[in-house]
Amino acid sequence: MNTAHHATGLFAGVDVGASRTKAVVLDQKRKLLGSDVLKSGLDFSGTAETCLQAALHKAGMSADSLTSCVATGYGRKNVRRSGITKTEIACHAKGCFHFFPMAMTIIDIGGQDNKVIKLDNVGRRIHFKMNRKCAAGTGAFLEEMALRLDLALEDMDHLARQSQEMVELGSFCTVFSATEVLENIRQGRKIEDIVKGVYHSMLKRVLEMDTLDDAVVLTGGVVAHNPFLAEMATVLTGSEILVPPFPQLTGAFGAALYGLELESRPDTRQADSGHT
Amino acid sequence: MKTPAEHRAPAFQAGKTLKKIMADHFLELDAAAKSRERKIAWCSSVGPVELLRGMGFLVYFPENHAAMLGATRMATELIPTANALGFSPEICSYLTSDIGSYLRQKTPLSKAYGINALPKPDVLVFNTNQCRDVQDWFAWYAREFQVPLLGIFSHRDLGKIKDYHLQDIAKQIQDLVPDLERIAGRPFDLERFQEAVRLSKTTSALWRACLETAAERPSPWSFFDHSIHMGPAVVARGTQVAVEYYEQLLAELRERVRTRTAAVPDEQHRLYWDGMPIWGKLRALSELFASLKTCVTASTYCNSWIYEQLDPEVPFKSMARAYTELFIVRNEQFKEQYIREHVRAYHCDGILFHDSKTCPNNSNARYGLPQRLQSVSGIATLAINGDLNDLRCYSEEQTKTQIEAFIEQLEE
């Protein structure tokens, strides 16, 4: 790996999430050259490498040309090629601030957890919160509900958009919510109204985690695959919701940015890589 | 990457004494339970231990045993037994794990000291200053053993402590005397009681001095050390043994300060821990923080075991004051001020709140305190979910990510 201390070259970010692994490759101008998303599966190391190779291939590059590779996500310690790890909280913040350089509240909805992260106007993290040990408001909640409704996950978004009369799901607990869904099925409620109710319930759980200050940015894999959530969040909060161009890749993007910044500031390399 | 051992400071010499004190404590109780030569009182950890010692009881602390269940990670397996009896998984996991331990006849004392049964009490004495759960916990054992249950019912959410609060608690402590005389089979001995109060006071002063060495940079010890070394402040409070132990420990800590021996080599960050320890994860968390070059220098939990208000000249009234001025029974304004002062005194960069699922009284992240502290003092705060004993309520990976992200935040 090239270790030249200047911001030229190729910067990879690998986000090994509980559900999906994402890899991006950026050039020194922070331009996205290639990316890939794979199911994380059971072999985090193998998936991370395959995902990174696929992103490099799409960028028309090889691993030999990488200047740095920064790993993030639950499986960040499993990325063999990476000497530097950062938490997904840091990387989503870094990625979101790249696209929206302003004070903001970031809502990251992931497969297994969600986070609310607050940044000041220079991109410093002020505070963050993670969901409790509970599926409410996470991708896992949607997966459970899709199972109950016998739906493919990718069908939910367009179904929710068709709803005319959303059902209310009041429970905090995923299991209790599933019971409410079954009750609505029994009552013959339309599937699209139930799906919209599921989205609404999920958003409520996330939005009640913290106050929403400044600009609000919605990111993560769940919003990438369910963009109607951002539209519903706009209605629920009464304010514009910003979504980065590739919300599922934002964490990996932020990781790559960390690599780029570290190369630009060689004096900080040691301190910032101390968590591996 | 350093191994966990490389992140660790050398072991404390006092650790050997600590092991002996704890072994002697349990073996003496076990012998007394078998011989019936001395009466045994079970006491809540912030109960009127000085009075019990003054009346000649050997004192056993169920909370200490419960913490051992947590630290040995036996608790999570035992809690469901109590849950099945009607004790909710939402209530104190000290209570549920301890009752589960008794019913399943599984105790960490077996492996540590060859003791297979808890020392049968002659009386159980609690103070609700900690929580109401100690009352229900002790009541269960009182029914089980068919022995008397005595209690002090403390005032809660106190701002300014008024004289009538103290008079009431002092009277409640005094009112225990006739029952305890009857159970002990001996008259109340004022001098012996005063001596226990004096020793408790001295122990407290020494414990405070030990804790205060953590204000130094680098800190010679961390919250994870404090949690272990506070054992004698709990089980031997009111005895010469505790006094001598903390004299030894304090000397060792001062030597570490002099030689700049750090609990966390290359200490970069300092945190304050609010809430209960996560007993089953002490080692893992200690190593995680050390790998992040972070020392947890102070805590509400360990810093609460200081009872310097005790005064042998006015033993009842001063006990009432010591056990009423506790952090845990105070109102939110007091708690906010207390934490701010300690964060400043121990040079902490951030505060970690452990929101312990089954211990609401020791969880201070539920009424907006972290947000108030952050907005008023600008200090960064983090709340993690977990539990003192029930590891079913704890997510290791989620906690690690949160702590790492918090340290990253402090570095930015």
Interface residues (C-beta under 8 A of the other chain):
Chain A: Y74 K86 T87 E88 I89 A90 D113 R124 R125 I126 H127 F128 K129 M130 R132 K133 A271 D272 G274 H275 T276
Chain B: M1 S291 L292 K293 Q374 A380 T381 L382 A383 N385 C393 Y394 S395 E397 Q398 T401 Q402 E404 A405 F406 I407 E408 Q409 E411 E412
